Each structure stands twice: as C-alpha cells, then as structure tokens.
C-alpha cells in the first residue's frame, strides 16, 4: 500500500513529489524508527505486536510491559525491526543494478576488488538460502516446543513474545503520556525530556494516521484498480509531449534525428519509452529506467514495462 501511495503522488506531480519516489526508503525508515522506538519504550512491543496484544520480554518474562525493555534489548530490537530491513532493501537494489550493468559488460574482472565483488555476487544467493533455512528451522522448532522464539530476529534481540496480562494493560492505561518536569531538574534533563515528549508525540501521530490511512489507501487502491482504469485514464492521463520542431525541417540531417538523447550517439536497437514517446538506445534507456524509474527527458514515472522495441522496415 505504501508503494501504491508514493506511486500515485509521483505520477500526479513528478516535479513536486518525485523526491518521494527517489528517497522513499530513507523517509520511511526515519518515520519507522520514531514509531517503533516509541512503542518499544512505552509498551515493550513493536507497533504491530502491540496491535495484536503482544509484548516483548526477556528470558524470564517477569518484567512488566509499561517499564519497557532493558537498554540492550531495546536497541537490538529497534535495529532489527527498522535498520536491518532497510539495509537489506538497499543491498538488493544495488545488487540488481550491478547485475544489469554486468549484463552489458564483456570485460573480465581485473582488480582484486572486482574479483571480490564477483565472488560476493556468486555467494549472496547461498547466504539468502542459509538465512531462509534458519528461519524455517526456527519456526519448525517453535511448533514442536523446542525453542521459545519463532524468529531468529527475536533470538538475536534476546527477547520472546508473550501476551499482555491484565496488569500490563492496566499499567499501560495508567502510564502518563509525557514525563513530568520539576524545578530541580537541570537544563540538560529538561531538554532530554522535551525531546522525548516530542518524539512520543510524533510516534502517536504516526500510529493514528496509520489507522486512518489504511482505509484511505484501500479507497485509492480501488480507484486505481483495473475495474476503474478507464475512468482514471481519462482523468489522470499524462499529457502528450509536443513533437520536436526539427522533425518537419527539410534541412535536418537524418543522422541528427537518430541520435540517442542519453549517449548522444546514433541510436542502436531503437526503443521507445511509452510514457513520453522519446526514442533511445535500448541499453541506455534500460539502465536509466531501471535505476531512476522515470523518463530522463520529461521526468514522468516509468518502468521497464514501458519500453517498446521499434522495428524499422529496413531491419
């Protein structure tokens, strides 16, 4: 749903909201850190775990939910909940982009770093397979009661999941929303408490907006669904860019017309981008759209499915 939301904004106004498409991962992880930090501090659980009435506890499981996790468990949980998925996503994108660039390269690796990179590309699928195998074994052992956690991430954080008790719910309801300030506190302590209160307010706003946003995104998903596509296309279709003026000029050389806008050379393997109508070399536009998800000339959001091969009569 979050991908659909940013795609709608970027399509409606690329100049203003295009940064949401390009920097969405960074914006999302910052908001996710604030949200998860707030819930881990106040409820000893992530946002989704608290929604289902769960809490994170140590091996003994005796610590109350309103007291929060211990310091080491808190920061481990925050890293594994937010930063680890972000790093994994960025690594997948970098590797995918490098694989696409290597597809057009016939040079053998020369330096030590290039050989190390090729070795990492070869070993990465086996690392992912080993991780998936660990997850499967952990869940299987949890089903048979041989371990206390169903996920390796919980085991790495040193916590386990358990249901909130009646005392936990009562303590969470009685816990004040913000820390109280006393005149005897130093300026540094007051600033720390103000920052903590501000972060908590942002997290509460995020959690409330998530609940409302789910229904709004459901409406947007229906609005942009295939059943309603004909209506949407007539209302939100992208404007057709005007043709270049030199196409009707008699003095323009045929070679200039066949120049790729990206590499500035005569096009090879002509490929049109459906969102803008411009024609490029296949290699140039494939690599550019794969990395930037937009037209290099108009800025319209584009994907690999918008590439159209052009077959000339001479070919």
C-alpha positions in Angstrom: 0.0 0.0 0.0 2.8 2.4 0.8 4.3 1.7 -2.7 0.9 2.5 -4.2 0.6 5.8 -2.3 4.0 7.1 -3.4 3.4 6.0 -7.0 0.1 7.9 -7.1 1.8 11.1 -5.7 4.8 10.8 -8.1 2.5 10.2 -11.1 0.2 13.1 -10.3 3.0 15.7 -9.8 6.5 14.5 -10.7 8.2 17.8 -10.2 6.9 18.2 -6.6 6.6 14.7 -5.3 9.2 12.9 -7.4 11.6 13.1 -4.4 9.1 10.8 -2.5 9.8 8.1 -5.2 13.6 8.6 -5.1 14.1 8.9 -1.4 11.1 6.9 -0.1 13.2 4.2 1.6 15.1 6.9 3.7 11.9 8.8 4.6 10.1 5.6 5.6 12.9 4.3 7.8 13.2 7.6 9.7 9.4 7.5 10.4 9.6 3.8 11.2 12.4 4.4 13.7 10.4 7.1 15.6 7.3 4.9 15.6 9.0 1.7 16.8 11.1 3.5 19.4 8.0 5.0 20.9 6.2 1.7 21.2 9.2 -0.2 22.4 9.7 2.4 25.1 6.1 2.6 26.3 4.7 -0.9 25.6 7.7 -3.2 25.2 6.5 -4.2 21.7 6.6 -3.1 18.1 3.6 -1.3 16.6 2.2 -4.4 15.0 2.9 -6.6 18.1 1.1 -4.1 20.3 -1.8 -4.0 17.9 -2.3 -7.8 18.5 -1.9 -7.6 22.3 1.7 -8.9 22.4 4.7 -7.7 24.3 8.5 -8.5 24.2 10.0 -9.9 27.3 13.4 -11.3 28.4 14.0 -15.0 29.0 12.4 -14.8 32.5 9.4 -12.9 31.2 8.7 -11.2 34.5 9.3 -7.6 33.5 6.1 -5.5 33.2 5.3 -4.1 29.8 5.0 -0.5 30.9 8.6 -0.5 32.2 9.9 -1.0 28.7 12.7 -3.3 27.6 16.2 -3.3 29.1 18.6 -1.0 27.3 20.4 -3.6 25.3 17.2 -5.5 24.3 15.6 -2.2 23.3 18.4 -1.1 20.9 18.8 -4.6 19.4 15.1 -4.8 18.8 15.0 -1.3 17.2 17.9 -2.1 14.9 16.4 -5.5 13.8 12.9 -4.0 13.3 13.9 -0.9 11.3 17.5 -0.6 10.1 18.1 -4.2 9.1 15.2 -4.4 6.7 16.3 -1.0 5.2 19.9 -2.2 4.7 18.6 -5.4 3.1 16.4 -3.5 0.7 19.2 -1.1 -0.3 21.6 -4.1 -0.8 19.1 -5.8 -3.1 18.6 -2.7 -5.2 22.4 -2.2 -5.5 23.0 -5.8 -6.5 20.1 -5.7 -9.0 21.5 -2.6 -10.6 25.0 -4.0 -10.8 23.8 -7.2 -12.3 22.0 -5.3 -15.0 25.2 -3.3 -15.8 27.2 -6.5 -15.9 24.8 -8.0 -18.4 26.1 -5.4 -21.0 29.8 -5.8 -20.0 32.1 -8.4 -21.6 35.2 -7.4 -19.7 36.7 -9.8 -17.2 37.4 -8.6 -13.6 40.9 -7.3 -13.4 41.4 -5.8 -9.9 41.1 -7.5 -6.6 38.0 -5.6 -5.7 36.3 -6.6 -8.9 37.1 -10.2 -8.3 35.9 -9.9 -4.7 32.7 -8.3 -5.9 32.1 -11.1 -8.4 32.7 -13.6 -5.6 30.1 -11.8 -3.4 27.5 -11.9 -6.2 28.1 -15.6 -6.5 27.9 -16.3 -2.7 24.9 -14.0 -2.0 22.2 -16.4 -3.1 23.6 -19.1 -0.9 23.7 -16.7 2.1 20.0 -15.9 1.5 19.2 -19.6 1.2 21.0 -20.3 4.5 19.0 -17.5 6.2 15.7 -18.8 4.9 16.7 -22.3 6.1 17.4 -20.9 9.6 14.0 -19.2 9.7 12.3 -22.4 8.6 14.1 -24.5 11.2 13.4 -21.9 13.9 9.7 -21.9 13.1 9.6 -25.7 13.0 11.3 -26.0 16.4 8.9 -23.4 17.8 5.9 -25.5 16.6 7.3 -28.6 18.4 8.0 -26.5 21.6 11.8 -26.9 21.3 12.5 -23.1 21.4 10.9 -20.0 22.9 11.0 -17.8 19.8 9.6 -18.4 16.3 12.0 -16.0 14.6 15.8 -15.7 14.5 15.4 -11.9 14.8 13.8 -12.3 18.2 16.5 -14.7 19.3 19.2 -12.2 18.2 17.4 -9.4 20.2 17.3 -11.6 23.3 13.6 -11.4 23.7 10.5 -13.6 23.3 6.8 -12.7 22.6 4.1 -13.2 25.1 0.5 -12.0 25.6 -0.3 -8.8 27.6 -1.7 -9.6 31.0 -4.5 -7.7 32.8 -1.9 -6.0 35.0 0.1 -4.9 31.9 -3.0 -3.4 30.3 -3.9 -1.6 33.5 -0.4 -0.3 33.9 -0.2 1.0 30.3 -3.5 2.8 30.8 -2.3 4.5 33.9 1.2 5.4 32.5 1.4 9.1 31.8 1.7 10.2 28.2 4.7 12.5 28.9 7.3 12.9 31.7 6.7 15.5 34.4 9.1 18.4 34.8 10.3 19.6 38.2 12.1 22.8 39.0 15.1 20.9 40.4 16.0 19.3 37.1 18.9 20.7 35.1 18.6 22.2 31.7 20.0 19.1 30.0 17.5 16.8 31.7 14.7 19.2 30.7 15.8 19.2 27.1 16.1 15.4 27.1 12.5 15.1 28.4 11.2 17.7 25.9 12.8 15.8 23.1 11.4 12.5 24.4 7.9 14.0 24.6 8.2 15.4 21.1 9.3 12.1 19.7 6.5 10.4 21.5 4.0 12.9 20.0 5.3 12.2 16.5 5.0 8.5 17.1 1.5 8.8 18.4 0.5 10.9 15.4 2.1 8.3 13.1 0.2 5.4 14.7 -3.1 7.4 14.5 -2.5 8.3 10.9 -1.7 4.7 10.0 -5.1 3.6 11.3 -6.8 6.2 9.2 -4.5 5.9 6.2 -5.3 2.2 5.8 -8.9 3.0 4.9 -7.8 5.9 2.7 -5.3 3.7 0.8 -8.0 1.0 0.3 -10.0 3.6 -1.5 -7.1 4.7 -3.6 -6.3 1.0 -4.4 -9.9 0.6 -5.6 -9.8 3.9 -7.5 -6.7 2.9 -9.4 -7.8 -0.8 -9.9 -8.4 -2.4 -13.3 -12.2 -2.1 -12.9 -11.9 1.6 -12.6 -9.0 2.1 -15.0 -11.0 3.5 -17.9 -12.3 6.3 -15.8 -8.9 7.0 -14.2 -7.2 7.1 -17.6 -9.5 9.8 -18.8 -9.0 11.9 -15.7 -5.3 11.4 -14.9 -3.6 10.6 -18.3 -0.3 12.2 -18.8 -0.1 15.0 -21.4 1.4 14.0 -24.7 4.7 15.9 -25.2 4.9 18.0 -28.4 7.0 16.6 -31.2 10.4 18.1 -31.8 10.4 21.1 -34.2 13.2 19.7 -36.3 11.2 16.7 -37.5 9.4 18.8 -40.1 12.5 20.7 -41.2 13.9 19.8 -44.6 17.4 20.9 -43.7 17.8 18.5 -40.8 20.1 15.6 -41.5 18.7 12.0 -40.9 21.7 11.3 -38.7 20.7 14.0 -36.2 17.2 12.6 -36.0 18.6 9.2 -35.0 20.7 10.5 -32.1 20.0 8.9 -28.7 19.3 11.7 -26.1 21.3 9.9 -23.5 24.6 8.8 -25.1 24.5 11.5 -27.9 25.4 8.9 -30.5 23.5 7.3 -33.4 20.9 5.0 -31.9 21.3 1.3 -31.9 18.4 -1.1 -31.2 15.8 1.7 -31.2 13.5 1.6 -28.2 10.7 4.0 -27.3 9.5 5.0 -23.9 5.7 4.8 -23.8 5.2 7.4 -21.1 6.9 10.2 -23.0 7.3 8.9 -26.6 11.0 9.6 -26.9 13.3 7.0 -28.6 16.6 5.9 -27.1 19.2 3.1 -27.5 17.9 0.0 -25.7 20.9 -0.3 -23.5 20.8 3.4 -22.5 17.1 3.6 -21.6 17.1 0.2 -19.9 19.8 1.0 -17.5 18.5 4.5 -16.8 14.9 3.5 -16.2 16.0 0.5 -14.1 18.0 2.9 -11.8 15.8 6.0 -11.8 12.2 4.8 -12.6 11.5 7.9 -14.7 11.9 9.4 -18.2 15.3 11.2 -18.5 13.8 14.0 -20.6 10.3 14.6 -19.1 10.6 13.2 -15.6 7.4 11.1 -16.0 7.5 8.0 -13.7 8.4 5.0 -15.9 9.2 1.3 -15.6 10.7 -1.4 -17.7 7.2 -2.4 -18.9 7.0 0.9 -20.7 9.9 0.1 -23.1 8.7 -0.6 -26.6 11.1 -2.1 -29.3 10.9 -0.3 -32.6 11.3 -2.5 -35.8 12.2 -0.5 -38.8 11.2 -1.6 -42.4 14.9 -1.7 -43.3 15.6 -4.2 -40.4 
